[in-house]
Amino acid sequence: QTKSLNVYNIPPMIIEDFPRFKYRGMMLDVSRHFMPVDFVKRYIDIIAMHKMNKFHWHLTDDQGWRIEIKKYPKLTEIGSKRTETLKGHARFAGSNPKFDGIPHEGFYTQDEIKDIVKYADERFVDVIPEIDMPGHTSALIAAYPEFGTSTEKVDVKKIWGVHEEILKPTDDTFKFIEDIVLELKELFPSSYFHVGGDEAKKTQWENSEEIQKLMADLEIEEEDSLQSYFIGRVEKILSENGKKLIGWDEIIEGGLNENAIVMSWRGEEGGIIAAKAGNQAIMSPNSHLYFDYYQAKTGEPIAIGGFTPLDKVYSYEPVPKGLDINEASRIMGAQGNVWTEYIKTPEKVEYMSVPRMTALSEVVWSKRKVRDFSEFKKRLNFYRFFLDKEKVNYRKTDLVK
């Protein structure tokens, strides 16, 4: 007989419920656009209210390094700041891009990281950091050019896309990476550590006499194999520090490290190859689980491209066809990704995430079955009570009126 919104009258019952997958995740990119501490906590709250348990935190990229490393202060003094940002969409920028003239910066101190990780742990959410390498490292190389392959001055990038900058696979670089890992392992108790590994252009390696000599000394004939060597060296560092390496599916190219976990984003092929090879995989295909894609064909705010409406997310099956029982058991789960090239504010992060996150949460929790989207939409209409209670800026047109 209370009027409190936090108390509900529920008849006695026995509920037997458990998740289908152990990895039920969401990724947030804070490199392209920095998100304040209070919102990172709120994003974790939204993850937790969906009974998801992994927060993949994309902390570094070409457009900004967002985490304090005390041994290497220039990572944030230089790498966390870009002079301005591209105006409009990169696909229309052509050879004469326009910029907004507004400096963009921000990073998390180690004390802030500890606070956020503790906050997530209290909500049963595991925080997995991502430090992208060997590509997507312009901000790092701008701060410490000695670890990059470029012969020219490198700046923190102010335009989106895939850039040429790539780390040198030398002993000095691996010592630098080990120093970073030693600091981060004190901040992130998670057993997982994401190293990126995606979209690493090899042009600078191909054109570098130093790198070509290194390849000859190592008896490595192809640059893809050199990236596998790089990932192998990093995996050894992580393993020695009690961490399991996760990488995007490009880490398969040139040879897959036997201990690596593959995050399959370019469709499902990477996850299939990993599972058949005996590796674990996390499914995150851009066909279904990229929440920076458009949610309708018209009338939506600017997005990176693609088309991933709510029903497509809900239709996703994380275990690819063609895997036997043993191979299927290596699919750890699935993850939705929010890349923020075109997402500048916390409000838009929420708009792009929910209720697509709601659909994914059911996909990774419930048993495999033929899904009834119309029935899901009816339940979603009741779920809006909880979204409204938390003032989540969800996409309201996805809910039944």
C-alpha positions as CSV (number, residue, x, y, z in Angstrom):
1,Q,0.0,0.0,0.0
2,T,2.9,2.4,-0.6
3,K,3.0,5.1,-3.2
4,S,6.8,4.7,-3.7
5,L,7.9,4.0,-7.2
6,N,10.6,1.7,-5.9
7,V,8.2,-0.9,-4.4
8,Y,6.1,-3.3,-6.5
9,N,3.5,-5.8,-5.5
10,I,4.6,-9.1,-7.1
11,P,2.8,-12.4,-6.4
12,P,4.9,-15.3,-5.0
13,M,6.6,-17.3,-7.6
14,I,9.8,-19.2,-8.5
15,I,11.9,-17.7,-11.3
16,E,14.6,-19.8,-12.9
17,D,16.7,-17.5,-15.1
18,F,20.3,-17.4,-16.3
19,P,22.1,-15.8,-19.2
20,R,22.9,-17.8,-22.3
21,F,26.3,-16.0,-22.8
22,K,28.9,-15.0,-20.3
23,Y,30.0,-12.0,-22.4
24,R,27.2,-9.4,-22.8
25,G,28.8,-6.2,-23.7
26,M,28.6,-2.6,-24.9
27,M,31.5,-0.5,-26.2
28,L,31.9,3.3,-25.9
29,D,34.4,5.3,-27.9
30,V,35.6,8.3,-25.9
31,S,38.6,9.1,-28.2
32,R,36.7,10.7,-31.0
33,H,34.5,12.7,-28.6
34,F,35.4,12.8,-24.9
35,M,32.6,11.9,-22.5
36,P,32.6,13.3,-18.9
37,V,33.0,11.0,-15.8
38,D,29.4,11.5,-14.7
39,F,28.1,10.3,-18.1
40,V,30.5,7.3,-18.2
41,K,28.9,6.2,-14.9
42,R,25.4,6.8,-16.3
43,Y,26.3,4.7,-19.3
44,I,27.4,1.9,-16.9
45,D,24.0,2.3,-15.1
46,I,22.2,1.8,-18.4
47,I,24.3,-1.2,-19.2
48,A,23.6,-2.7,-15.8
49,M,19.8,-2.1,-16.0
50,H,19.9,-4.3,-19.1
51,K,21.7,-7.1,-17.2
52,M,24.7,-6.7,-19.4
53,N,28.1,-7.3,-17.8
54,K,30.9,-5.9,-19.9
55,F,31.9,-2.3,-20.6
56,H,34.5,-2.1,-23.3
57,W,36.0,1.3,-23.0
58,H,37.8,2.6,-26.2
59,L,40.2,5.0,-24.6
60,T,42.8,5.8,-27.4
61,D,42.7,6.4,-31.1
62,D,44.0,8.8,-33.8
63,Q,41.9,11.6,-32.5
64,G,42.8,11.5,-28.8
65,W,44.5,9.6,-25.9
66,R,42.1,9.7,-22.9
67,I,43.9,8.0,-20.0
68,E,46.6,9.3,-17.7
69,I,49.9,7.3,-17.8
70,K,52.2,8.7,-15.1
71,K,55.4,7.5,-16.6
72,Y,54.5,9.1,-20.0
73,P,52.8,12.4,-19.2
74,K,53.0,13.6,-22.8
75,L,50.4,11.1,-23.8
76,T,47.8,13.4,-22.2
77,E,49.7,16.7,-22.3
78,I,49.9,16.4,-26.1
79,G,47.9,13.3,-27.1
80,S,44.6,14.2,-25.5
81,K,44.2,17.5,-27.5
82,R,43.3,18.2,-31.1
83,T,43.2,21.7,-32.5
84,E,39.8,21.3,-34.2
85,T,37.4,18.8,-35.7
86,L,36.0,18.0,-39.1
87,K,32.7,19.8,-40.0
88,G,30.1,17.7,-41.7
89,H,30.6,14.1,-42.9
90,A,34.0,12.8,-43.9
91,R,32.5,11.2,-47.1
92,F,31.7,14.6,-48.4
93,A,34.9,16.3,-47.2
94,G,36.8,15.7,-50.4
95,S,40.2,17.3,-50.9
96,N,39.1,20.5,-49.1
97,P,37.7,19.5,-45.7
98,K,36.2,22.2,-43.5
99,F,36.9,22.4,-39.7
100,D,35.0,23.9,-36.8
101,G,38.0,25.8,-35.3
102,I,37.1,24.5,-31.8
103,P,39.8,22.7,-29.8
104,H,38.7,19.4,-28.3
105,E,40.4,17.8,-25.3
106,G,39.9,15.7,-22.2
107,F,41.3,12.7,-20.4
108,Y,40.6,10.6,-17.3
109,T,43.0,10.8,-14.3
110,Q,44.0,7.5,-12.7
111,D,41.9,8.4,-9.7
112,E,38.9,9.0,-11.9
113,I,39.5,5.6,-13.6
114,K,39.6,3.8,-10.2
115,D,36.4,5.5,-9.2
116,I,34.6,4.5,-12.4
117,V,35.9,0.9,-12.2
118,K,34.7,0.7,-8.6
119,Y,31.3,2.1,-9.6
120,A,31.0,-0.5,-12.3
121,D,32.1,-3.4,-10.1
122,E,29.3,-2.5,-7.6
123,R,26.9,-2.9,-10.5
124,F,28.5,-6.2,-11.6
125,V,29.9,-4.7,-14.8
126,D,33.5,-5.6,-15.8
127,V,35.4,-2.7,-17.4
128,I,37.7,-3.7,-20.3
129,P,40.1,-1.0,-21.5
130,E,41.2,-0.7,-25.1
131,I,44.5,0.7,-26.0
132,D,44.6,0.6,-29.8
133,M,47.8,-0.7,-31.5
134,P,49.8,-0.9,-33.8
135,G,47.5,1.3,-35.9
136,H,45.1,4.0,-34.8
137,T,48.0,5.4,-32.9
138,S,48.4,9.0,-34.2
139,A,47.7,10.6,-30.8
140,L,50.3,8.3,-29.2
141,I,52.9,9.1,-31.9
142,A,52.2,12.8,-31.7
143,A,53.3,12.6,-28.1
144,Y,56.2,10.2,-28.5
145,P,57.3,10.1,-32.1
146,E,60.2,7.8,-31.4
147,F,57.7,4.9,-31.2
148,G,56.2,5.6,-34.6
149,T,57.3,4.7,-38.1
150,S,56.6,8.0,-39.7
151,T,59.5,10.2,-40.9
152,E,57.3,13.3,-40.7
153,K,55.8,15.2,-37.8
154,V,52.6,13.6,-36.6
155,D,49.7,15.5,-35.0
156,V,46.6,14.3,-33.2
157,K,44.2,13.8,-36.1
158,K,41.3,16.2,-36.6
159,I,39.6,14.2,-39.4
160,W,38.1,10.7,-39.3
161,G,39.1,7.6,-41.2
162,V,42.0,5.2,-41.3
163,H,45.4,6.9,-41.1
164,E,48.9,5.8,-42.1
165,E,50.5,6.1,-38.6
166,I,51.7,2.8,-37.2
167,L,54.0,1.8,-34.3
168,K,57.4,0.4,-34.8
169,P,57.6,-3.3,-33.7
170,T,60.9,-2.8,-31.8
171,D,62.1,-3.7,-28.4
172,D,61.9,0.0,-27.3
173,T,58.2,0.1,-28.3
174,F,57.4,-3.2,-26.5
175,K,59.1,-1.8,-23.4
176,F,56.9,1.3,-23.7
177,I,53.8,-0.9,-24.1
178,E,54.8,-3.0,-21.1
179,D,55.2,0.2,-19.0
180,I,51.6,1.2,-19.9
181,V,50.3,-2.3,-19.1
182,L,52.0,-2.2,-15.7
183,E,50.1,1.0,-14.8
184,L,46.8,-0.1,-16.3
185,K,46.7,-3.5,-14.6
186,E,46.6,-1.6,-11.3
187,L,43.5,0.3,-12.5
188,F,41.6,-2.4,-14.3
189,P,41.1,-5.7,-12.4
190,S,39.4,-7.2,-15.5
191,S,41.2,-10.3,-16.8
192,Y,40.6,-8.9,-20.3
193,F,42.7,-6.3,-22.2
194,H,41.7,-5.1,-25.6
195,V,44.6,-4.1,-28.0
196,G,42.6,-3.1,-31.0
197,G,44.7,-4.4,-33.9
198,D,42.3,-3.1,-36.5
199,E,42.8,-1.1,-39.7
200,A,46.6,-1.0,-39.3
201,K,47.9,0.3,-42.7
202,K,51.3,-1.2,-43.5
203,T,52.5,1.4,-46.0
204,Q,55.0,3.0,-43.5
205,W,56.4,-0.4,-42.6
206,E,56.7,-1.2,-46.4
207,N,58.6,2.0,-47.0
208,S,60.8,2.0,-43.9
209,E,64.4,0.7,-44.3
210,E,64.6,0.1,-40.5
211,I,61.4,-2.0,-40.5
212,Q,62.4,-3.9,-43.6
213,K,65.8,-4.8,-42.0
214,L,63.9,-5.8,-38.9
215,M,61.7,-8.1,-40.9
216,A,64.8,-9.7,-42.6
217,D,66.4,-10.2,-39.2
218,L,63.3,-11.9,-37.9
219,E,62.8,-13.8,-41.1
220,I,59.4,-12.4,-41.6
221,E,58.4,-12.0,-45.3
222,E,55.1,-10.2,-45.2
223,E,53.9,-7.1,-43.3
224,D,50.7,-8.9,-42.2
225,S,53.0,-11.5,-40.5
226,L,54.8,-8.6,-38.9
227,Q,51.6,-7.5,-37.3
228,S,51.0,-11.0,-36.0
229,Y,54.5,-10.8,-34.5
230,F,53.6,-7.5,-32.9
231,I,50.4,-8.9,-31.4
232,G,52.3,-12.0,-30.2
233,R,54.8,-9.8,-28.3
234,V,52.0,-7.8,-26.7
235,E,50.1,-11.0,-25.8
236,K,53.1,-12.3,-24.0
237,I,53.3,-9.0,-22.0
238,L,49.7,-9.2,-21.1
239,S,49.9,-12.9,-20.2
240,E,52.8,-12.3,-17.9
241,N,50.6,-9.7,-16.2
242,G,47.6,-11.9,-15.8
243,K,45.6,-10.5,-18.8
244,K,43.9,-12.1,-21.8
245,L,44.3,-10.3,-25.1
246,I,41.2,-9.3,-27.1
247,G,41.7,-7.9,-30.6
248,W,39.5,-7.0,-33.6
249,D,39.4,-9.7,-36.3
250,E,42.3,-8.2,-38.2
251,I,44.6,-9.9,-35.7
252,I,43.8,-13.1,-37.7
253,E,45.7,-11.8,-40.7
254,G,49.2,-13.1,-40.9
255,G,48.5,-15.8,-38.3
256,L,46.3,-16.0,-35.2
257,N,47.9,-16.1,-31.8
258,E,46.7,-19.2,-30.0
259,N,45.8,-17.3,-26.8
260,A,44.0,-14.3,-28.5
261,I,40.3,-13.7,-28.2
262,V,38.9,-12.4,-31.5
263,M,36.2,-9.7,-31.6
264,S,34.6,-10.2,-34.9
265,W,33.4,-6.9,-36.4
266,R,33.7,-7.3,-40.2
267,G,30.8,-9.7,-40.4
268,E,31.0,-13.1,-38.7
269,E,33.9,-14.6,-40.6
270,G,36.5,-13.7,-38.0
271,G,34.5,-15.3,-35.2
272,I,34.0,-18.5,-37.3
273,I,37.8,-18.7,-38.1
274,A,38.6,-18.2,-34.5
275,A,36.2,-20.8,-33.2
276,K,37.3,-23.4,-35.7
277,A,40.9,-22.7,-34.8
278,G,40.2,-23.3,-31.1
279,N,40.2,-19.7,-30.0
280,Q,37.4,-17.9,-28.2
281,A,35.4,-15.2,-30.0
282,I,33.1,-12.3,-29.3
283,M,30.6,-11.4,-32.0
284,S,30.2,-7.7,-32.8
285,P,29.4,-7.6,-36.5
286,N,28.9,-4.2,-38.1
287,S,25.9,-5.7,-40.0
288,H,23.9,-5.9,-36.8
289,L,25.7,-4.4,-33.8
290,Y,27.1,-1.1,-34.8
291,F,25.0,1.4,-32.9
292,D,26.6,4.4,-34.6
293,Y,24.7,3.4,-37.8
294,Y,21.5,5.0,-38.9
295,Q,18.3,3.7,-37.2
296,A,16.0,4.8,-40.1
297,K,16.5,5.7,-43.8
298,T,15.3,9.3,-43.3
299,G,14.8,11.8,-40.5
300,E,17.7,10.8,-38.3
301,P,20.6,12.8,-37.0
302,I,24.0,12.5,-38.7
303,A,25.6,9.1,-38.3
304,I,28.6,7.4,-39.8
305,G,26.6,5.4,-42.3
306,G,25.0,2.0,-42.5
307,F,21.5,1.0,-41.5
308,T,20.8,-0.9,-38.3
309,P,17.1,-0.6,-37.2
310,L,15.8,-2.2,-34.0
311,D,14.3,-5.2,-35.6
312,K,17.7,-6.1,-37.3
313,V,19.4,-6.0,-33.9
314,Y,16.7,-8.2,-32.3
315,S,17.0,-10.7,-35.2
316,Y,20.7,-11.3,-34.5
317,E,21.9,-14.8,-33.6
318,P,25.4,-14.7,-32.0
319,V,26.4,-18.3,-32.9
320,P,27.2,-18.4,-36.6
321,K,25.8,-21.2,-38.8
322,G,28.2,-24.0,-39.6
323,L,29.8,-24.4,-36.2
324,D,29.7,-27.7,-34.4
325,I,28.8,-28.0,-30.6
326,N,32.5,-27.6,-29.5
327,E,33.1,-24.7,-31.8
328,A,29.9,-23.0,-30.8
329,S,30.9,-23.2,-27.2
330,R,33.8,-20.9,-28.0
331,I,31.5,-18.0,-28.8
332,M,31.6,-16.0,-25.6
333,G,28.8,-13.7,-26.5
334,A,28.1,-10.5,-28.3
335,Q,28.7,-6.7,-28.0
336,G,27.2,-3.5,-29.4
337,N,29.5,-0.7,-30.4
338,V,29.0,3.0,-30.1
339,W,31.7,4.9,-32.1
340,T,31.5,8.6,-31.6
341,E,32.9,10.3,-34.7
342,Y,29.4,11.8,-35.2
343,I,28.2,11.5,-31.7
344,K,29.3,14.6,-29.7
345,T,27.0,14.5,-26.7
346,P,25.9,12.1,-23.9
347,E,22.3,12.7,-25.0
348,K,23.1,11.4,-28.5
349,V,25.0,8.4,-27.1
350,E,21.8,7.4,-25.3
351,Y,19.7,8.0,-28.4
352,M,21.9,5.9,-30.6
353,S,22.2,3.1,-27.9
354,V,18.7,2.6,-26.6
355,P,16.5,0.7,-27.3
356,R,19.0,-1.2,-29.6
357,M,20.9,-2.1,-26.4
358,T,17.6,-3.4,-25.0
359,A,17.2,-5.7,-28.0
360,L,20.8,-6.9,-27.8
361,S,20.4,-7.5,-24.0
362,E,17.6,-10.0,-24.8
363,V,19.6,-11.6,-27.6
364,V,22.6,-12.4,-25.4
365,W,20.5,-13.4,-22.3
366,S,17.7,-15.6,-23.6
367,K,17.7,-19.1,-25.1
368,R,18.1,-19.5,-28.8
369,K,14.7,-19.5,-30.4
370,V,12.7,-17.9,-33.2
371,R,12.3,-14.4,-32.0
372,D,8.9,-12.6,-32.3
373,F,9.7,-8.9,-32.9
374,S,6.1,-7.8,-32.5
375,E,5.9,-9.5,-29.1
376,F,9.2,-7.9,-28.1
377,K,7.8,-4.4,-29.1
378,K,4.8,-4.9,-26.8
379,R,7.1,-5.7,-23.9
380,L,9.3,-2.8,-24.8
381,N,6.3,-0.5,-24.4
382,F,6.1,-1.6,-20.8
383,Y,9.8,-1.3,-20.3
384,R,9.7,2.4,-21.2
385,F,8.5,3.0,-17.6
386,F,12.0,2.1,-16.4
387,L,13.6,4.1,-19.2
388,D,11.5,7.1,-18.3
389,K,12.1,6.7,-14.6
390,E,15.9,7.0,-15.3
391,K,15.3,9.8,-17.8
392,V,17.1,7.9,-20.6
393,N,17.1,9.7,-23.9
394,Y,16.0,6.7,-25.9
395,R,14.7,6.7,-29.4
396,K,11.0,7.1,-28.7
397,T,9.8,6.3,-32.2
398,D,11.0,2.7,-31.6
399,L,8.4,2.1,-28.9
400,V,4.7,1.3,-29.4
401,K,2.4,4.3,-28.7
